[in-house]
Amino acid sequence: MKPFSSFMAIHFEVGRDTRSLDHQHKHWPAAVSLVELANKHRSKLTLQFNPQWAEYVLADKVKFSLLKKWQQEGHEIALHHHGYDHNNWNGYTNRPGKSSDYRYRGSIKKMTELVTRLAAPSALLSGTITDEESDYPKSIKYDTEGILLDHAISKPKTVVLGGNEVVQVGMAFLSFDGDIESFKQEYLKSEGNDVFGVVTHEYDFFNNPEIIEEWLIFIKSQNRSIQSVSEIITDYQNAHILNHNDKPLTFLSDVATQ
């Protein structure tokens, strides 16, 4: 059996300093190579950017033009937020009492406006968000969450996060829980109304591109292609009725503890 569709989310990370863009400068070439590889295998990635990446790309017309080309090719520009509870906070939060922290950069509204500039004129629709209760942006309609292989297969469902009703799909960290063969076996267990999600980081591709290419080759061998999260959920809602779930996956309960 094969799933309804599958996606690959790429988390673009903060780096060690909320104000430095050294991490982004180091890993930009890997990001370019990753998208080129995805295009080779007819895969549409969901590129989830922490706001430092928006700063980095927006400061360079050549990089910004290339990112817009990626978008035109079908890759989705999305949001990744490391909240205050994450061990690598990006400096943005709505939580009270944090503006005096030297790492603080601004509110969630400011962060969302910054990353939206990457996506415009398209809307910023999907993301992986931590600190959901205080920081969930109202513009994000599609939530991706999970880390374990058990999270890879899911049926999109409506949940409430931070007072916002969103559609949530699960995902597993491609180079964390087991080897690539475990992911292939799990994929083959999925049913026609399932979505199969994987997630990795730009620095994982920098360190070990082979495992990501092997996954892209496997999906193509199934005569399927990786789609963006927003594309999948739009198509899924046209084909299926979504159920509501009162127990969504969240960062603190389902990811940070693993």
QUIFENHU-V291898 format. One record per pair of residues at least 12 apart in sequence whose C-alpha atoms are under 6 Angstrom apart, sorted by the first residue. I is the first residue (numbers start at 1). J is the second residue. Records with the same first field share a line. If there is no record, write none. Layout:
I->J  J
//
This chain:
1->188  191
2->190  191  192
3->190  191  192  194  195
4->192  193  194  195
5->195
6->195  196  197  226
7->197  226  227  228
8->45  198  199
9->46  199
10->47  48  199  200  201
11->48  201
12->49  50  202
13->50
14->90
18->90  91  103
30->206
43->225  226
44->74  75  226  227  228
45->75  228
46->75  76  228
47->76  77  78
48->78  79  80
49->79  80
50->80  81
51->115
54->115
76->228
77->119
78->124  126  127
79->127
80->127  128  129
81->129
82->130
83->130  131
91->103  104  105
92->105  106  107  108
93->107  108  135
94->107  108  134  135
95->134
125->140  141
126->140  141  142  143
127->143
128->143  144
130->251
132->161  162
133->162
136->162
141->166
142->166  167  168
143->167  168
144->168  169  170
145->170  171
146->170  171  172
147->172  173  255
148->172  177
149->172  177
151->170  171  172
152->170  171  172  196  197
153->195  196
154->170  194  195
155->194  195
156->168  169
157->242  243  244
158->244
159->244  245  248
171->197  198
172->198  199
173->198  199  200
174->198  199  200
//
